[in-house]
Amino acid sequence: MVVHVSNTYLNLRPVVRGAAEAFDKRFLMFSSDPPGEEDSGSTWVVVTSNGVATERLTPHATYWPREAPQSLVWTDDSSSLLSVLD
């Protein structure tokens, strides 16, 4: 699954990462931001259980920022937009 997570107002990366972790899937982030111009391109997260795909895609992946928020798991009972406002 490929999820477009670029958004000016919402940081959806922790939500997609949390869902991937909850279902024991691998996740890789890809960003087209030009050097020195963060948040001006698009960012995608690939969620997969395919080990071969992960091996082939990993060299091209963007590293998750160290200051990235913790993973969030949204459920029917808890899915607050306040937790992802940027």
Secondary structure, 3 states (H helix, E strand, C coil): CEEECCCCCECCHHHHHHHHHHCCCEEEEEECCCCCCCCCCCEEEEEECCHHHHHHHHHHCECCCCCCCCCCCCCCCCCCHHHHEC
